[in-house]
Amino acid sequence: MLAALAEGPSEIAHFSAAADCRSTLDCFSRLGVKIDIQGDLVRIAGAGLDGLRKSRRTLDAGNSGTTMRLLTGILAGQGFRSTLDGDSSLRRRPMRRVMDPLMQMGARIHAQEGGFAPLKIDGAKLARIDYALPVPSAQVKSTVLLAGMFADGVTSVTEPVRTRDHTELALAEFGAELDHEGRTIRIHGHPRLKGRSLAVPGDLSSAVFFLVAAMVLPESNVVIQNVGLNPTRSAVLDVLGSMGAPVNFVSIRGEHGELVGDVSARHEMLKGGTIEGDVIAQLIDELPAIAVLGPYTEQGIEIRNAAELRVKESDRIAVLGENLRRMGAQVDELPDGLRVAGRSAGRLHGAEIEPHGDHRMAMAFAIAALGAEGETLIHGAECAAVSYPDFFPTLERLVER
């Protein structure tokens, strides 16, 4: 997104083949940005902050909530009307949380009743805003910061707890002027972004599935190279470590504003525990992988303060509970989380799993199945391609070794 708004060319190496990332590229292609894709190398001819052009077709964000929410912030400051839509799952995800601050800035956004896609966005001149996030959300924070580029003056966002800061780091890398004071981030309007050559680190949210797999399978170990270790993203490693997981950093270095390194993990009997409080906002995407680890721990795992899981690609609390019970786990579903019993409740057995089209559910239950007795069948497992098209081939190669 920032490369498209920058002046001059950008080259992005190790670009993901995930469907969500392709949705972003498709949207910007329709907005007049020239994009060349060669394997995992993407070249983008930046159009400048005011260089996007009206699309004659609806912009399709596919399954990507990040694409829809962040792009809404950019389109709100354009001089034309856009329609932004997605698949049936994305149409059920709440967009009012980004619409409200953008409309305070002067944006004109029309949605379906209840604040759901498709969104019709009439670009307008935006006004600066000082916005306090009512709930922790890196996506909402990023949306307001991106919209702030099109406003006069300085736009600020204050978050109740620290959330993932990839957007702030990327904005600074492309040349935007940002100030930080405690949990408040300020962006100065109308920056001149400059094209860059960048390399994307490996996605820790995807890597976690393989780290957990090593903990599930006896005599297993794994080393994952060149994975992003941003402190606002790596809380999951601290949580696993607190349960007794032997997770080690082999190396750490800085690249383009992000921390990158190699991480190792091996099988060990984990004690389990409770995950709650402020840390939840920093590992919301990793919670499915942690939840299915519950039956392989001594004490089990309890997750609280994670009501946000109910408005992801699926109601992840309900889907986790449903499918873990199918595999023989004892699960108590909570309004804002769940309680998964440990090893004393019995070994998991194979079952037919319904991920409800949710990529993280499909991957999580593939990991749960590794240590289960008997065969597990995951229906619609191809949904993993939303974030990780090569997940199952990669898992198969690792298990064969």
BADRENNU-848372 format. One record per residue (C-alpha): residue number from 1; residue in three letters; y, z, x. Coordinates in pm, whole numbers. Each point is the difference from the previous one (the first is absolute). Layout:
# BADRENNU-848372
KEPA,NUM,Ala,Y,Z,X $
...
This chain:
# BADRENNU-848372
KEPA,1,Met,0,0,0 $
KEPA,2,Leu,247,92,274 $
KEPA,3,Ala,-89,-308,204 $
KEPA,4,Ala,83,-213,-305 $
KEPA,5,Leu,343,167,-26 $
KEPA,6,Ala,70,-17,373 $
KEPA,7,Glu,197,-262,187 $
KEPA,8,Gly,-219,-214,222 $
KEPA,9,Pro,-376,-29,37 $
KEPA,10,Ser,-250,283,5 $
KEPA,11,Glu,-358,-4,119 $
KEPA,12,Ile,-242,263,-129 $
KEPA,13,Ala,-336,39,176 $
KEPA,14,His,-309,167,-148 $
KEPA,15,Phe,121,-72,-353 $
KEPA,16,Ser,-254,119,-255 $
KEPA,17,Ala,-203,-246,-206 $
KEPA,18,Ala,8,250,-287 $
KEPA,19,Ala,81,-141,-342 $
KEPA,20,Asp,297,239,-34 $
KEPA,21,Cys,161,-140,316 $
KEPA,22,Arg,-62,-357,-115 $
KEPA,23,Ser,173,83,-329 $
KEPA,24,Thr,311,100,195 $
KEPA,25,Leu,-3,-324,199 $
KEPA,26,Asp,-48,-206,-317 $
KEPA,27,Cys,296,168,-169 $
KEPA,28,Phe,233,-71,292 $
KEPA,29,Ser,-123,-358,29 $
KEPA,30,Arg,103,-49,-363 $
KEPA,31,Leu,338,153,88 $
KEPA,32,Gly,61,-280,251 $
KEPA,33,Val,-110,169,323 $
KEPA,34,Lys,-191,-223,242 $
KEPA,35,Ile,-324,169,106 $
KEPA,36,Asp,-266,-134,235 $
KEPA,37,Ile,-340,171,13 $
KEPA,38,Gln,-244,-58,285 $
KEPA,39,Gly,-288,245,-24 $
KEPA,40,Asp,148,348,37 $
KEPA,41,Leu,325,-133,147 $
KEPA,42,Val,286,-49,-248 $
KEPA,43,Arg,327,-172,87 $
KEPA,44,Ile,292,52,-237 $
KEPA,45,Ala,327,-192,12 $
KEPA,46,Gly,246,267,-106 $
KEPA,47,Ala,234,-105,-280 $
KEPA,48,Gly,257,276,58 $
KEPA,49,Leu,96,280,-235 $
KEPA,50,Asp,152,-242,-252 $
KEPA,51,Gly,-227,-297,63 $
KEPA,52,Leu,-268,41,-266 $
KEPA,53,Arg,-14,-265,-270 $
KEPA,54,Lys,-94,30,-366 $
KEPA,55,Ser,-367,-67,-70 $
KEPA,56,Arg,-77,-241,-279 $
KEPA,57,Arg,-322,189,-65 $
KEPA,58,Thr,-92,360,-69 $
KEPA,59,Leu,-51,198,320 $
KEPA,60,Asp,-356,133,4 $
KEPA,61,Ala,-55,331,182 $
KEPA,62,Gly,-371,-9,-78 $
KEPA,63,Asn,-143,351,31 $
KEPA,64,Ser,268,126,238 $
KEPA,65,Gly,218,283,-126 $
KEPA,66,Thr,181,5,334 $
KEPA,67,Thr,90,-367,-32 $
KEPA,68,Met,130,41,-354 $
KEPA,69,Arg,201,316,56 $
KEPA,70,Leu,160,-91,332 $
KEPA,71,Leu,70,-358,-102 $
KEPA,72,Thr,172,129,-315 $
KEPA,73,Gly,248,180,225 $
KEPA,74,Ile,73,-322,190 $
KEPA,75,Leu,23,-222,-308 $
KEPA,76,Ala,236,244,-171 $
KEPA,77,Gly,269,-97,251 $
KEPA,78,Gln,-41,-377,-25 $
KEPA,79,Gly,223,-242,-187 $
KEPA,80,Phe,-269,-135,-231 $
KEPA,81,Arg,-260,101,-258 $
KEPA,82,Ser,-361,62,102 $
KEPA,83,Thr,-316,83,-190 $
KEPA,84,Leu,-251,217,181 $
KEPA,85,Asp,-353,46,-132 $
KEPA,86,Gly,-346,106,116 $
KEPA,87,Asp,-361,28,-107 $
KEPA,88,Ser,-125,214,-290 $
KEPA,89,Ser,-32,306,225 $
KEPA,90,Leu,355,-30,133 $
KEPA,91,Arg,131,-43,-355 $
KEPA,92,Arg,-127,352,-72 $
KEPA,93,Arg,180,161,294 $
KEPA,94,Pro,335,175,-66 $
KEPA,95,Met,311,-186,112 $
KEPA,96,Arg,258,224,-165 $
KEPA,97,Arg,8,209,318 $
KEPA,98,Val,163,-288,191 $
KEPA,99,Met,194,-139,-295 $
KEPA,100,Asp,194,323,-56 $
KEPA,101,Pro,171,27,342 $
KEPA,102,Leu,56,-376,18 $
KEPA,103,Met,169,-1,-339 $
KEPA,104,Gln,220,286,119 $
KEPA,105,Met,108,-241,274 $
KEPA,106,Gly,92,-260,-261 $
KEPA,107,Ala,-321,-202,-10 $
KEPA,108,Arg,-99,-170,-323 $
KEPA,109,Ile,-376,28,-49 $
KEPA,110,His,-197,-62,-316 $
KEPA,111,Ala,-359,119,-32 $
KEPA,112,Gln,-268,36,-263 $
KEPA,113,Glu,13,313,-216 $
KEPA,114,Gly,-65,305,215 $
KEPA,115,Gly,128,-165,316 $
KEPA,116,Phe,-290,-231,83 $
KEPA,117,Ala,-19,-350,148 $
KEPA,118,Pro,86,-278,-39 $
KEPA,119,Leu,351,77,121 $
KEPA,120,Lys,298,-225,-60 $
KEPA,121,Ile,263,67,264 $
KEPA,122,Asp,355,-134,-33 $
KEPA,123,Gly,149,22,346 $
KEPA,124,Ala,331,184,15 $
KEPA,125,Lys,252,147,242 $
KEPA,126,Leu,-141,342,80 $
KEPA,127,Ala,189,325,56 $
KEPA,128,Arg,-94,263,255 $
KEPA,129,Ile,-183,306,-128 $
KEPA,130,Asp,-108,346,116 $
KEPA,131,Tyr,-346,33,-146 $
KEPA,132,Ala,-230,303,0 $
KEPA,133,Leu,-362,-95,-59 $
KEPA,134,Pro,-140,201,-295 $
KEPA,135,Val,-352,-29,148 $
KEPA,136,Pro,-109,-95,354 $
KEPA,137,Ser,-47,-378,24 $
KEPA,138,Ala,32,-218,308 $
KEPA,139,Gln,8,-307,-226 $
KEPA,140,Val,296,122,-206 $
KEPA,141,Lys,182,114,315 $
KEPA,142,Ser,-57,-343,156 $
KEPA,143,Thr,114,-181,-314 $
KEPA,144,Val,334,184,-3 $
KEPA,145,Leu,54,-52,374 $
KEPA,146,Leu,-68,-373,-30 $
KEPA,147,Ala,238,-26,-296 $
KEPA,148,Gly,255,196,205 $
KEPA,149,Met,24,-295,239 $
KEPA,150,Phe,173,-194,-279 $
KEPA,151,Ala,248,274,-93 $
KEPA,152,Asp,340,78,150 $
KEPA,153,Gly,20,324,195 $
KEPA,154,Val,-286,238,76 $
KEPA,155,Thr,-296,61,-229 $
KEPA,156,Ser,-202,317,47 $
KEPA,157,Val,-342,118,-112 $
KEPA,158,Thr,-109,363,12 $
KEPA,159,Glu,-370,77,-38 $
KEPA,160,Pro,-151,333,-106 $
KEPA,161,Val,-266,-22,272 $
KEPA,162,Arg,-34,-241,289 $
KEPA,163,Thr,-181,-321,-91 $
KEPA,164,Arg,-110,-301,203 $
KEPA,165,Asp,287,-146,198 $
KEPA,166,His,-122,-350,89 $
KEPA,167,Thr,290,-161,-186 $
KEPA,168,Glu,266,200,186 $
KEPA,169,Leu,-161,-81,335 $
KEPA,170,Ala,-25,-369,-84 $
KEPA,171,Leu,360,-14,-125 $
KEPA,172,Ala,120,151,328 $
KEPA,173,Glu,-220,-239,199 $
KEPA,174,Phe,163,-299,-173 $
KEPA,175,Gly,349,136,67 $
KEPA,176,Ala,105,192,-311 $
KEPA,177,Glu,216,309,49 $
KEPA,178,Leu,-163,317,-132 $
KEPA,179,Asp,88,368,28 $
KEPA,180,His,-240,292,-45 $
KEPA,181,Glu,92,354,-96 $
KEPA,182,Gly,-286,223,-100 $
KEPA,183,Arg,-179,-173,-287 $
KEPA,184,Thr,293,-232,-71 $
KEPA,185,Ile,2,-360,123 $
KEPA,186,Arg,318,-210,-15 $
KEPA,187,Ile,26,-375,37 $
KEPA,188,His,324,-189,61 $
KEPA,189,Gly,49,-298,-226 $
KEPA,190,His,-5,-368,100 $
KEPA,191,Pro,-179,27,335 $
KEPA,192,Arg,-65,-307,212 $
KEPA,193,Leu,-373,5,52 $
KEPA,194,Lys,-132,-192,299 $
KEPA,195,Gly,-337,-174,19 $
KEPA,196,Arg,-259,172,218 $
KEPA,197,Ser,-340,-55,157 $
KEPA,198,Leu,-222,285,-114 $
KEPA,199,Ala,-364,109,-5 $
KEPA,200,Val,-140,191,-296 $
KEPA,201,Pro,-217,298,97 $
KEPA,202,Gly,-334,58,-170 $
KEPA,203,Asp,23,167,-341 $
KEPA,204,Leu,-99,366,16 $
KEPA,205,Ser,-65,9,-376 $
KEPA,206,Ser,-273,-260,53 $
KEPA,207,Ala,-123,153,327 $
KEPA,208,Val,-61,334,-174 $
KEPA,209,Phe,-298,-145,-187 $
KEPA,210,Phe,-178,-64,330 $
KEPA,211,Leu,95,339,140 $
KEPA,212,Val,-149,162,-310 $
KEPA,213,Ala,-308,-225,27 $
KEPA,214,Ala,-67,141,347 $
KEPA,215,Met,21,352,-143 $
KEPA,216,Val,-245,-86,-280 $
KEPA,217,Leu,-272,-162,213 $
KEPA,218,Pro,-186,222,250 $
KEPA,219,Glu,18,-103,367 $
KEPA,220,Ser,296,-228,-71 $
KEPA,221,Asn,320,-48,194 $
KEPA,222,Val,279,-255,-18 $
KEPA,223,Val,309,-95,200 $
KEPA,224,Ile,280,-186,-178 $
KEPA,225,Gln,248,-175,224 $
KEPA,226,Asn,368,-84,-50 $
KEPA,227,Val,41,195,-322 $
KEPA,228,Gly,337,118,-129 $
KEPA,229,Leu,53,372,57 $
KEPA,230,Asn,340,47,-161 $
KEPA,231,Pro,47,379,-46 $
KEPA,232,Thr,80,-50,-369 $
KEPA,233,Arg,-327,-191,-37 $
KEPA,234,Ser,-243,191,221 $
KEPA,235,Ala,-14,324,-201 $
KEPA,236,Val,-347,-106,-111 $
KEPA,237,Leu,-123,51,356 $
KEPA,238,Asp,140,354,2 $
KEPA,239,Val,-170,73,-333 $
KEPA,240,Leu,-336,-130,123 $
KEPA,241,Gly,44,201,319 $
KEPA,242,Ser,65,317,-201 $
KEPA,243,Met,-339,-53,-165 $
KEPA,244,Gly,-170,-14,338 $
KEPA,245,Ala,-6,-377,51 $
KEPA,246,Pro,-15,-99,369 $
KEPA,247,Val,289,-248,-11 $
KEPA,248,Asn,157,-79,336 $
KEPA,249,Phe,291,-212,122 $
KEPA,250,Val,-115,-218,288 $
KEPA,251,Ser,348,-136,69 $
KEPA,252,Ile,345,-7,-162 $
KEPA,253,Arg,295,-230,69 $
KEPA,254,Gly,315,-126,-171 $
KEPA,255,Glu,31,-358,-126 $
KEPA,256,His,296,-134,-201 $
KEPA,257,Gly,98,344,-125 $
KEPA,258,Glu,-352,101,-103 $
KEPA,259,Leu,-260,214,176 $
KEPA,260,Val,-324,-185,72 $
KEPA,261,Gly,-320,119,162 $
KEPA,262,Asp,-378,22,5 $
KEPA,263,Val,-185,259,-211 $
KEPA,264,Ser,-359,118,23 $
KEPA,265,Ala,-219,197,-240 $
KEPA,266,Arg,-366,105,-8 $
KEPA,267,His,-244,168,-231 $
KEPA,268,Glu,41,372,-47 $
KEPA,269,Met,-75,238,-285 $
KEPA,270,Leu,338,62,-167 $
KEPA,271,Lys,96,316,-181 $
KEPA,272,Gly,222,-164,-264 $
KEPA,273,Gly,298,175,-156 $
KEPA,274,Thr,301,-33,-230 $
KEPA,275,Ile,269,-267,37 $
KEPA,276,Glu,326,69,-182 $
KEPA,277,Gly,376,28,32 $
KEPA,278,Asp,247,-216,190 $
KEPA,279,Val,-267,-169,213 $
KEPA,280,Ile,-132,-187,-307 $
KEPA,281,Ala,293,-245,11 $
KEPA,282,Gln,-97,-100,353 $
KEPA,283,Leu,-366,-77,-71 $
KEPA,284,Ile,-4,-116,-362 $
KEPA,285,Asp,-182,-325,90 $
KEPA,286,Glu,-261,178,212 $
KEPA,287,Leu,-100,254,-264 $
KEPA,288,Pro,-281,-217,-149 $
KEPA,289,Ala,-175,-15,339 $
KEPA,290,Ile,42,376,42 $
KEPA,291,Ala,-126,71,-353 $
KEPA,292,Val,-332,-181,49 $
KEPA,293,Leu,-50,202,317 $
KEPA,294,Gly,-21,313,-217 $
KEPA,295,Pro,-380,-3,-62 $
KEPA,296,Tyr,-57,-27,376 $
KEPA,297,Thr,194,321,79 $
KEPA,298,Glu,-105,363,-11 $
KEPA,299,Gln,266,131,-239 $
KEPA,300,Gly,87,-319,-186 $
KEPA,301,Ile,349,-140,-33 $
KEPA,302,Glu,274,83,-250 $
KEPA,303,Ile,307,-219,-45 $
KEPA,304,Arg,310,122,-185 $
KEPA,305,Asn,361,-116,-60 $
KEPA,306,Ala,-120,-361,-1 $
KEPA,307,Ala,84,-111,-355 $
KEPA,308,Glu,137,-321,157 $
KEPA,309,Leu,-365,-110,39 $
KEPA,310,Arg,-10,-56,-375 $
KEPA,311,Val,255,-285,14 $
KEPA,312,Lys,-140,-202,289 $
KEPA,313,Glu,-204,-320,-41 $
KEPA,314,Ser,-225,213,-218 $
KEPA,315,Asp,0,362,-113 $
KEPA,316,Arg,-153,100,330 $
KEPA,317,Ile,-68,358,-105 $
KEPA,318,Ala,-204,-117,-298 $
KEPA,319,Val,-176,-280,190 $
KEPA,320,Leu,-92,229,289 $
KEPA,321,Gly,-138,258,-241 $
KEPA,322,Glu,-192,-254,-205 $
KEPA,323,Asn,-173,-167,293 $
KEPA,324,Leu,-67,312,206 $
KEPA,325,Arg,-176,147,-303 $
KEPA,326,Arg,-206,-320,-29 $
KEPA,327,Met,-117,67,356 $
KEPA,328,Gly,-98,359,-86 $
KEPA,329,Ala,305,187,129 $
KEPA,330,Gln,144,300,-179 $
KEPA,331,Val,363,-82,-78 $
KEPA,332,Asp,267,185,-195 $
KEPA,333,Glu,287,-225,-97 $
KEPA,334,Leu,344,163,8 $
KEPA,335,Pro,327,-129,-149 $
KEPA,336,Asp,136,-55,351 $
KEPA,337,Gly,-317,-38,207 $
KEPA,338,Leu,-367,89,10 $
KEPA,339,Arg,-254,243,142 $
KEPA,340,Val,-310,-149,166 $
KEPA,341,Ala,-290,233,79 $
KEPA,342,Gly,-152,5,348 $
KEPA,343,Arg,-350,-46,141 $
KEPA,344,Ser,-153,296,-185 $
KEPA,345,Ala,36,-194,-327 $
KEPA,346,Gly,-257,-253,122 $
KEPA,347,Arg,-14,-333,175 $
KEPA,348,Leu,166,-306,-151 $
KEPA,349,His,-226,-271,-138 $
KEPA,350,Gly,57,-371,-46 $
KEPA,351,Ala,167,-114,-322 $
KEPA,352,Glu,187,-286,-163 $
KEPA,353,Ile,370,40,83 $
KEPA,354,Glu,291,-133,-204 $
KEPA,355,Pro,318,-9,213 $
KEPA,356,His,212,-129,-291 $
KEPA,357,Gly,146,-275,218 $
KEPA,358,Asp,143,253,248 $
KEPA,359,His,-41,-99,365 $
KEPA,360,Arg,4,356,133 $
KEPA,361,Met,-263,110,-251 $
KEPA,362,Ala,-234,-281,108 $
KEPA,363,Met,38,91,367 $
KEPA,364,Ala,-24,375,-56 $
KEPA,365,Phe,-329,-26,-187 $
KEPA,366,Ala,-144,-234,259 $
KEPA,367,Ile,53,285,247 $
KEPA,368,Ala,-144,259,-239 $
KEPA,369,Ala,-307,-220,-42 $
KEPA,370,Leu,-77,-1,373 $
KEPA,371,Gly,-132,355,-14 $
KEPA,372,Ala,-149,-18,-349 $
KEPA,373,Glu,-371,-25,-77 $
KEPA,374,Gly,-93,-339,-141 $
KEPA,375,Glu,197,-314,-78 $
KEPA,376,Thr,355,-11,-130 $
KEPA,377,Leu,140,-301,-184 $
KEPA,378,Ile,381,-39,-9 $
KEPA,379,His,109,-234,-277 $
KEPA,380,Gly,302,-222,73 $
KEPA,381,Ala,1,107,365 $
KEPA,382,Glu,202,-310,87 $
KEPA,383,Cys,310,193,-112 $
KEPA,384,Ala,0,149,352 $
KEPA,385,Ala,169,-324,109 $
KEPA,386,Val,326,130,-147 $
KEPA,387,Ser,52,201,319 $
KEPA,388,Tyr,-297,-78,226 $
KEPA,389,Pro,-179,-335,-46 $
KEPA,390,Asp,-239,65,292 $
KEPA,391,Phe,-93,354,-98 $
KEPA,392,Phe,-362,-58,-96 $
KEPA,393,Pro,-87,-235,291 $
KEPA,394,Thr,161,250,240 $
KEPA,395,Leu,-189,292,-153 $
KEPA,396,Glu,-326,-194,20 $
KEPA,397,Arg,50,-76,371 $
KEPA,398,Leu,75,364,76 $
KEPA,399,Val,-300,134,-190 $
KEPA,400,Glu,-232,-254,167 $
KEPA,401,Arg,100,133,341 $
